[in-house]
Amino acid sequence: MKLIYKIYEKKLIEEIKKNVLPRHIAIIMDGNRRFAKKMGLPPKIGHIFGSKKAEEVLNWCWELKIKNVTVYAFSTENFNRSEDEKKNIFNLVERELKRLANDKRIHQSKVKVKVVGRKDLLPKNVLDAIKYVEERTKEYSNHFLNIALAYGGRQEIVDAVRSILRKVKDGLVKADKIDSKLIEQNLYGEDGYSEVDLVIRTGGEQRLSNFLPWQSANSVVYFCDVYWPEFRKIDLLRAIRTWQFRKNTTYQI
């Protein structure tokens, strides 16, 4: 069975490399808790499996020369979860950010890591880890990894508008110069955070859950039934192949 899988994987890679690849992939990593429940494990273990899968998927993306990747790690709605679960998640996030900061693959591939979201809502240990990884990778530009933490898409747009209004009040921007480009410039991210080509959501849910509404306006969305810890390389390759097909179909229309 593994041999058949490898043959199929190789075939998919050869197929997608014949066409243009997406520059920016955004991923909603859904299904950690349901995976844990299915396996008879506590939610905490599901999140650990999920973090390991994120590490693996990022390496697949970099192997394929995907320039920008944005992952949805923790939404503003997730603050409604229990204190115990939030503590476990934030401790895991802290460890993963520090691991990224010291991961030789990050430095070999020259990946700039940026956290986007309402950082003011995050605990100090996470903020310290964010500062550490961003500082260690700030000079890189081969690839960009955006991690959405305490993130809400509508709130991002509201915050961008508020930022512009402050600039208007301070005389830095004229009101009649406000346009979509200016709003985009005031969103949370920087380099590698522009328009998304492909959004992938695992876990079987078919919605975007307030993830990158501005950046994904013209994205291809690929819904995958598997839980995030079970996401395979062929699932990523199929998603990219679907993007290529829909992109070409759109152009033909």
Secondary structure, DSSP 8 states (H G I E B T S, - for coil): -HHHHHHHHHHHHHHHTTS---SEEEEE---HHHHHHHTT--HHHHHHHHHHHHHHHHHHHHHTT--EEEEEEEEGGGGGS-HHHHHHHHHHHHHHHHHHHH-HHHHHHTEEEEEES-GGGS-HHHHHHHHHHHHHHTT--SEEEEEEEEE-HHHHHHHHHHHHHHHHHTTSS-GGG--HHHHHHTSS--TT-S--SEEEE-SS--S-TTSSTTTTTT-EEEE--S-GGG--HHHHHHHHHHHHHHHHHHHH-
